[in-house]
Amino acid sequence: MAGDVAPRPGGPRPDGPAVSPRAAPGIATVVVAVAVAVADVSAVNSVLPELRRDLGADASDLQWVVSGYVLTYGLAMIVTGRIGDARGRRPTFLTGVVVFTVASVLAAVAPGPGVLVVARLLQGFGAGFLNPQAMALVRELVPEGPRRSAVFALYTAVVGAALAVGPLLGGLLGSVGWRWVFWVNLPLGTLVLLAGLRVLPRAVPTGARVLPDVPGVALLWAGLSLLLIPLLELSDLPAGVVVAGLLSAVVALAAFVVRERRTAARGGAPVVDLALFRDRSYTCGVLLNTTYQAGLTGVVYVLTLYLRSGLGLDPVVAGAAQLPVALGALLVAPFAARLARPRRGELTGVILLVVGSAAAWAAVEVLPDAGTTIVWALAVPLLVVGVGSNLVSALNLGVTNARIPAEEAGSANALRQTTARIGSAVGTATVGALLAAALAPAGLGTAARADWDRAMSAGMALSVAFLAATLVPVLVDLVATRREVRAARS
């Protein structure tokens, strides 16, 4: 996210610059808003059976409800960081809160799947205003040094845990009625808005152009949309249409790269500074973050659907089964960002993610019955997943920014966060399409336990494969960095 800059060592000590009196409430305001937006990625998973039943939604509708939110979340972040630079972080952040809250109300009163999908797309767009401003606002509230490092660690842990807590929150609210999953955002959004007006700093905007390259933005949005829409509609579109859509995505993204290079060569302001990818650590960090988000979101999505629709568990029980992910993330948070060898810590985190997810998959496979036994069977594997996820998310920021100039850190991290959301969208879209294919022709509503077992195995296999792919960029960067260190010493 823009302004999401790795803390620099050697900053002021705790007796340095005083923390703003508004720091604590300001940080709480930012963290709550972003955590709610992230939790909404997975909270709706717990009420998908009710959405299908009450609204007559089919598999494609449910895919859009889940993945469409993450898609617009990522697309919005491409430009909202620059809007914040131009118009000020505070008003841009609060605009996102308003859009997200109003869209939540629209989702809560949706009479059918079409309106709900539109509301979710608007929700995601509003959420995309929040992330690019969040850490920039924290930087203004907390002086550089140990205090800021501690706040960054807390922020990473809470936001990371929100994805895992989402199914439990969705289950608790869904036990009253699925519309409450969206209604709850009205009081939360109102409180965040009122608090933000009072405690968030009034930064002076830079006056930079809001959209430095409108054609570039259009090409990037078109390319990413053409990539994800065929995946979301994979079960309903002919194979030829899917292939044509994916090829069109490649053409649009290639045109985007050409456009950005020409814009930079003319001295303009490209949407994405492609020169950032000349740095190996940055490129590996972005790839790692993308596949990691695809895999972790896929695991949460598959398990929630399987526990609810496949095993027929109560929404609260199904949500509670995944709570150890959040617990693991919070347990490791106090020391994760302080590891002396962050690249090794990243590698350890990825290995724990793969092992924990594979163990969760195996536990569900061998369970003799449904019952609440599954909650205990998943506890240790998902605790391991939580520890691994926080190690990756906490350390990836510093490693990715290690050699990025300070003046480019804002745009570099805006791109990093955008690709993370796109990774989540790809994960849920592809895993969802695989589940739908595995359940055909019975469908979500009438599939037997054996059908769900088969679908769960396919979905978990793909999710674990995404996580395993994360090993490639982290190993490439680790090995190359070691070679550079040896060469410098010789």
C-alpha positions in Angstrom: 0.0 0.0 0.0 1.2 3.5 -0.6 3.3 4.7 2.3 3.6 1.2 3.5 7.4 1.7 4.0 9.6 -0.7 5.9 10.9 0.9 9.1 14.5 1.9 8.9 17.0 0.8 11.5 18.8 3.4 13.5 15.8 5.7 13.8 14.9 7.7 16.9 14.8 5.8 20.2 11.7 5.8 22.4 12.8 9.1 23.9 12.8 10.7 20.5 10.0 12.7 18.9 6.8 12.6 20.9 3.9 10.6 19.6 0.9 12.6 18.6 -1.9 12.7 21.3 -4.2 11.4 18.5 -1.8 8.5 17.6 -3.6 5.8 19.5 -7.2 6.6 18.4 -5.9 7.4 14.9 -4.1 4.0 14.6 -7.2 2.2 16.0 -9.4 4.0 13.4 -7.1 2.9 10.5 -6.6 -0.6 11.7 -10.3 -1.3 12.4 -11.3 0.1 8.9 -8.7 -2.0 7.0 -9.3 -5.1 9.2 -13.1 -4.9 8.5 -12.4 -4.6 4.7 -10.0 -7.7 4.8 -12.4 -9.7 7.0 -15.1 -9.1 4.4 -13.1 -11.1 1.9 -13.8 -14.3 3.9 -16.8 -13.5 6.2 -19.2 -13.9 3.3 -17.9 -17.5 2.7 -19.8 -18.6 5.9 -23.2 -17.6 4.5 -22.9 -18.8 0.9 -25.4 -21.7 1.4 -27.9 -19.2 2.7 -27.3 -16.8 -0.2 -27.9 -19.7 -2.6 -31.1 -20.7 -0.8 -32.7 -17.3 -0.2 -31.7 -15.4 -3.4 -31.7 -18.3 -5.8 -28.0 -17.7 -6.5 -26.1 -20.2 -8.7 -22.4 -21.1 -8.6 -21.4 -18.2 -10.9 -23.3 -15.7 -8.7 -21.5 -17.0 -5.6 -18.2 -16.7 -7.4 -18.8 -13.1 -8.2 -19.9 -12.4 -4.6 -16.6 -13.6 -3.3 -14.1 -12.9 -6.1 -15.7 -9.8 -7.5 -15.1 -8.0 -4.2 -11.4 -8.8 -4.2 -11.1 -7.9 -7.9 -12.4 -4.4 -7.5 -10.5 -4.1 -4.2 -7.3 -4.6 -6.2 -8.2 -2.6 -9.2 -9.1 0.5 -7.1 -5.7 0.4 -5.3 -4.0 1.0 -8.6 -5.1 4.6 -8.6 -6.3 5.5 -5.1 -2.8 5.8 -3.8 -2.2 8.7 -6.3 -5.6 10.2 -5.4 -4.4 10.3 -1.8 -1.2 12.0 -2.8 -3.1 14.6 -4.8 -6.2 15.2 -2.6 -4.9 14.3 0.9 -4.8 10.9 2.7 -7.5 11.8 5.2 -10.3 12.7 2.8 -9.4 9.9 0.5 -9.5 7.4 3.3 -12.9 8.7 4.5 -14.3 8.6 1.0 -13.4 4.9 0.9 -15.2 4.4 4.3 -18.4 6.1 2.9 -18.4 4.0 -0.3 -17.7 0.8 1.6 -20.5 1.5 4.1 -23.1 2.6 1.6 -22.3 -0.5 -0.6 -22.7 -2.7 2.5 -26.2 -1.3 3.1 -27.0 -2.0 -0.6 -25.8 -5.6 -0.1 -27.9 -6.0 3.1 -31.1 -5.1 1.3 -30.3 -6.9 -2.0 -33.5 -8.5 -3.4 -31.6 -10.8 -5.7 -28.1 -12.0 -6.7 -27.6 -9.4 -9.4 -28.0 -6.5 -6.9 -25.8 -8.3 -4.4 -23.0 -8.8 -6.9 -23.1 -5.0 -7.8 -23.0 -4.1 -4.1 -20.0 -6.4 -3.6 -18.2 -4.8 -6.5 -18.8 -1.4 -5.0 -17.8 -2.6 -1.6 -14.5 -3.8 -3.0 -13.9 -0.5 -4.7 -14.5 1.4 -1.5 -12.1 -1.0 0.4 -9.5 -0.2 -2.3 -9.4 3.4 -1.0 -8.4 2.3 2.4 -5.2 0.3 2.1 -3.1 2.8 0.2 -3.8 5.5 2.8 -3.6 3.5 5.9 0.2 3.2 6.5 0.8 6.7 5.3 -1.6 8.0 8.0 0.2 5.8 10.6 3.5 7.3 9.5 2.1 10.8 10.1 0.9 9.8 13.6 4.0 7.9 14.8 7.6 9.1 14.5 10.1 6.9 12.8 11.8 4.5 15.1 11.0 1.6 17.5 7.5 2.9 18.1 6.6 2.9 14.5 8.1 -0.6 14.1 5.9 -1.9 16.9 2.8 -0.3 15.3 3.7 -1.8 11.9 4.0 -5.2 13.5 0.6 -4.8 15.2 -1.0 -3.6 12.0 0.4 -6.6 10.1 -0.8 -9.1 12.7 -4.3 -7.7 13.1 -4.9 -7.3 9.3 -3.4 -10.7 8.6 -5.6 -12.3 11.3 -8.7 -10.6 9.9 -8.9 -12.9 6.9 -9.0 -15.9 9.3 -11.4 -14.4 11.7 -13.8 -13.5 8.9 -15.5 -16.9 8.7 -16.2 -16.9 12.4 -17.6 -13.4 12.3 -19.6 -14.4 9.3 -20.9 -17.5 11.1 -21.9 -15.6 14.2 -23.8 -13.0 12.2 -25.1 -15.5 9.8 -26.7 -17.5 12.6 -29.0 -14.5 13.0 -29.4 -13.9 9.3 -27.0 -13.6 6.3 -27.9 -9.9 5.8 -26.3 -9.1 9.1 -22.9 -9.9 7.6 -23.4 -6.7 5.7 -25.6 -4.7 8.1 -22.8 -4.8 10.7 -20.7 -2.6 8.5 -23.2 0.3 8.9 -22.5 1.0 12.6 -18.8 0.1 12.2 -18.4 2.4 9.1 -20.2 5.2 10.8 -18.0 5.0 13.9 -14.9 4.9 11.7 -16.1 7.9 9.8 -16.8 10.0 12.9 -13.6 9.0 14.5 -11.6 9.7 11.3 -13.0 13.2 11.1 -11.8 13.8 14.6 -8.5 12.1 15.0 -6.9 11.5 11.6 -4.2 14.1 10.6 -5.0 16.8 8.0 -2.0 16.3 5.7 -1.4 18.8 3.0 -1.9 17.3 -0.5 1.1 17.3 -2.8 -0.9 18.6 -5.8 0.3 15.8 -7.9 -1.8 14.8 -10.9 -4.5 12.3 -9.8 -4.4 10.0 -12.9 -1.0 10.5 -14.5 -1.8 8.0 -17.3 -5.5 7.4 -17.9 -4.9 5.2 -21.0 -2.5 3.1 -18.9 -5.0 2.7 -16.1 -7.6 1.6 -18.6 -5.3 -0.9 -20.2 -4.3 -2.4 -16.8 -7.9 -2.6 -15.6 -9.0 -4.2 -18.9 -6.2 -6.7 -18.8 -6.8 -7.8 -15.2 -10.6 -7.9 -15.8 -10.2 -10.0 -19.0 -7.9 -12.3 -17.0 -10.3 -12.9 -14.1 -13.8 -12.7 -15.7 -13.2 -15.9 -17.7 -12.0 -17.7 -14.5 -15.1 -16.5 -12.6 -17.4 -17.8 -15.4 -15.3 -20.9 -16.2 -18.2 -23.3 -15.5 -20.7 -21.4 -17.7 -18.6 -20.3 -20.7 -17.6 -22.4 -23.6 -13.9 -23.3 -23.7 -13.3 -21.2 -26.8 -14.7 -18.1 -25.1 -12.5 -18.7 -22.0 -9.4 -19.0 -24.1 -10.3 -15.9 -26.2 -10.7 -14.0 -23.0 -7.4 -15.1 -21.5 -5.6 -14.3 -24.8 -7.2 -10.8 -24.8 -5.9 -10.3 -21.3 -2.4 -11.1 -22.5 -2.7 -8.6 -25.4 -4.1 -5.9 -23.1 -1.4 -6.4 -20.5 1.3 -6.4 -23.1 -0.1 -3.1 -24.5 0.0 -1.8 -21.0 3.7 -2.6 -20.6 4.5 -0.9 -23.9 2.4 2.2 -22.9 4.1 2.4 -19.5 7.6 2.2 -21.0 6.8 5.0 -23.6 5.3 7.1 -20.8 8.4 6.8 -18.7 10.7 7.4 -21.7 8.9 10.7 -22.3 9.4 11.8 -18.7 5.7 11.2 -17.8 4.3 9.6 -14.7 3.4 5.9 -15.5 0.8 4.0 -13.5 3.5 1.4 -12.6 7.1 2.2 -12.6 8.4 -0.9 -14.4 12.0 0.1 -13.5 11.1 -1.2 -10.0 11.2 -4.8 -11.4 14.9 -4.4 -12.2 15.5 -5.0 -8.5 15.5 -8.8 -7.9 14.3 -8.6 -4.3 11.4 -6.4 -5.2 10.3 -8.6 -8.1 10.6 -11.8 -5.9 8.8 -10.1 -3.1 5.9 -9.1 -5.3 5.6 -12.6 -6.8 5.8 -14.2 -3.4 3.1 -12.0 -2.0 0.8 -12.7 -5.0 1.0 -16.5 -4.9 0.9 -16.5 -1.1 -2.3 -14.5 -1.1 -3.8 -16.8 -3.8 -3.0 -19.9 -1.7 -4.1 -18.7 1.7 -7.3 -17.2 0.4 -8.0 -20.4 -1.4 -7.4 -22.5 1.7 -9.9 -20.4 3.7 -12.4 -20.5 0.9 -12.3 -24.2 0.4 -12.4 -25.1 4.1 -15.3 -22.8 4.8 -17.4 -24.1 1.9 -16.6 -27.7 2.7 -17.4 -27.4 6.4 -20.7 -25.5 5.7 -22.1 -27.1 2.6 -20.2 -30.4 2.4 -20.4 -31.4 6.1 -23.4 -29.3 7.0 -21.8 -27.8 10.1 -23.3 -24.8 11.9 -21.9 -21.5 10.6 -20.4 -20.6 14.0 -18.7 -24.0 14.3 -17.4 -23.8 10.8 -16.0 -20.3 11.5 -14.5 -21.4 14.8 -12.7 -24.2 13.1 -10.5 -21.7 11.4 -9.8 -19.4 14.4 -6.4 -21.0 15.0 -5.1 -19.3 11.9 -5.7 -15.9 13.5 -4.3 -17.2 16.8 -1.1 -18.3 15.2 -0.7 -15.0 13.4 -1.1 -13.0 16.7 1.2 -15.3 18.6 4.2 -14.8 16.3 3.5 -11.0 15.7 5.6 -9.6 18.6 8.9 -11.0 17.2 8.3 -11.8 13.6 9.5 -8.5 12.2 12.6 -8.5 14.4 14.2 -11.7 13.0 17.9 -11.1 12.2 17.7 -13.0 8.9 14.4 -12.0 7.3 14.9 -14.0 4.1 15.3 -17.2 6.1 12.3 -16.2 8.1 10.3 -15.8 4.9 11.4 -19.3 3.8 10.4 -20.7 7.1 7.0 -19.0 6.9 6.3 -20.4 3.4 7.3 -23.9 4.5 5.0 -23.7 7.5 2.2 -22.5 5.3 2.7 -25.5 2.9 3.1 -28.0 5.7 0.1 -26.7 7.7 -2.2 -26.5 4.8 -1.3 -30.0 3.6 -1.8 -31.3 7.1 -5.2 -29.6 7.3 -6.1 -31.2 4.0 -5.0 -34.6 5.3 -6.9 -34.2 8.5 -10.1 -33.5 6.7 -9.5 -36.4 4.3 -9.1 -39.0 7.1 -11.8 -37.9 9.5 -14.3 -40.7 10.0 -17.3 -38.4 10.5 -18.4 -34.8 10.3 -19.2 -33.7 13.9 -17.4 -31.0 15.9 -14.4 -33.4 15.9 -13.2 -31.6 12.8 -12.6 -28.4 14.8 -10.1 -30.1 17.0 -8.5 -32.1 14.1 -7.8 -28.8 12.3 -6.6 -26.9 15.3 -2.8 -27.7 15.1 -2.5 -27.6 11.3 -4.2 -24.2 11.1 -2.2 -22.8 14.0 0.9 -23.7 11.9 -0.7 -21.9 8.9 -1.3 -18.8 11.0 2.3 -18.7 12.3 3.6 -19.1 8.7 1.3 -16.5 7.3 2.4 -13.9 9.8 6.1 -14.7 9.2 5.6 -14.2 5.5 3.5 -11.0 5.7 5.6 -9.4 8.4 9.0 -10.1 6.7 8.0 -9.6 3.1 7.5 -5.9 3.5 11.1 -5.3 4.7 12.7 -7.7 2.2 10.8 -6.3 -0.7 11.7 -2.7 0.2 15.3 -3.5 1.1 16.9 -1.8 -1.9 14.0 0.5 -3.1 14.8 4.2 -2.9 12.8 6.0 -0.2 11.1 8.3 -2.8 9.8 5.3 -4.7 8.6 3.3 -1.7 5.0 4.6 -1.8 4.3 3.5 -5.4 6.3 0.3 -4.9 4.2 -0.8 -2.0 0.9 0.3 -3.7 1.8 -2.1 -6.5 2.8 -4.8 -4.0 -0.6 -4.5 -2.3 -2.5 -4.4 -5.5 -0.9 -7.6 -6.8 -1.7 -9.2 -3.4 -5.4 -8.5 -3.9 -5.2 -9.7 -7.5 -3.6 -12.9 -6.1 -6.5 -13.3 -3.8 -9.0 -12.8 -6.6 -7.1 -15.4 -8.8 -7.0 -17.8 -5.9 -10.7 -17.7 -5.1 -11.7 -17.6 -8.8 -9.7 -20.6 -9.8 -10.4 -22.6 -6.7 -14.1 -21.8 -7.0 -14.2 -22.8 -10.6 -12.5 -26.1 -9.7 -15.0 -26.7 -6.9 -17.9 -26.1 -9.3 -16.5 -28.4 -11.9 -15.9 -31.1 -9.3 -19.5 -30.8 -8.0 -21.1 -30.8 -11.5 -23.7 -31.9 -12.4 -25.1 -32.2 -8.9 -24.3 -28.5 -8.0 -23.8 -26.8 -4.7 -27.2 -27.4 -3.3 -27.7 -31.1 -4.0 -24.2 -32.5 -4.1 -23.6 -35.6 -1.9 -20.9 -36.0 0.7 -18.7 -38.0 -1.7 -19.0 -35.2 -4.3 -17.9 -32.6 -1.7 -15.0 -34.8 -0.5 -13.8 -34.9 -4.1 -14.3 -31.2 -4.6 -12.5 -30.4 -1.3 -9.5 -32.5 -2.3 -9.3 -30.7 -5.7 -9.6 -27.3 -4.1 -7.1 -27.9 -1.4 -4.6 -29.4 -3.9 -4.7 -26.2 -6.0 -4.4 -24.0 -2.9 -1.4 -25.9 -1.6 0.1 -25.7 -5.1 -0.2 -21.9 -5.0 1.6 -21.9 -1.6 4.2 -24.3 -2.8 4.9 -22.0 -5.8 5.7 -19.3 -3.3 8.9 -21.2 -2.6 10.3 -20.3 -6.0 10.7 -16.6 -5.6 11.8 -16.8 -1.9 14.5 -19.3 -2.8 15.7 -17.4 -5.8 16.1 -14.2 -3.7 17.7 -16.1 -0.8 20.3 -17.9 -2.9 21.2 -14.8 -5.0 21.5 -12.7 -1.9 23.9 -15.2 -0.3 26.0 -15.1 -3.4 26.2 -11.4 -3.3 27.3 -11.4 0.3 30.0 -14.0 -0.4 31.2 -12.0 -3.4 31.4 -8.8 -1.3 33.4 -10.5 1.4 35.9 -12.0 -1.1 
